[in-house]
């Protein structure tokens, strides 16, 4: 099963968040991050704490970043 993490930055008007979705697009994990977490590297720390590891480098998206992830 392919999972993807979507790091939505605070630039979108809300709080930063990371949403992990399964291959059907269903959210399986949602993490709200502190406002000062604004880089993909900081999102990596939160993903790892929640039990996820990214498989490749982050790719820019309109509202943040995306990356494939696997359970740690």
Beta strands, then each sheet from edge to edge (+ up, - down):
strand 1: 3-8
strand 2: 17-21
strand 3: 27-32
strand 4: 52-54
strand 5: 59-61
strand 6: 64-71
sheet 1: 3+ 2- 1+ 6- 4+
sheet 2: 3+ 2- 1+ 6- 5+
end
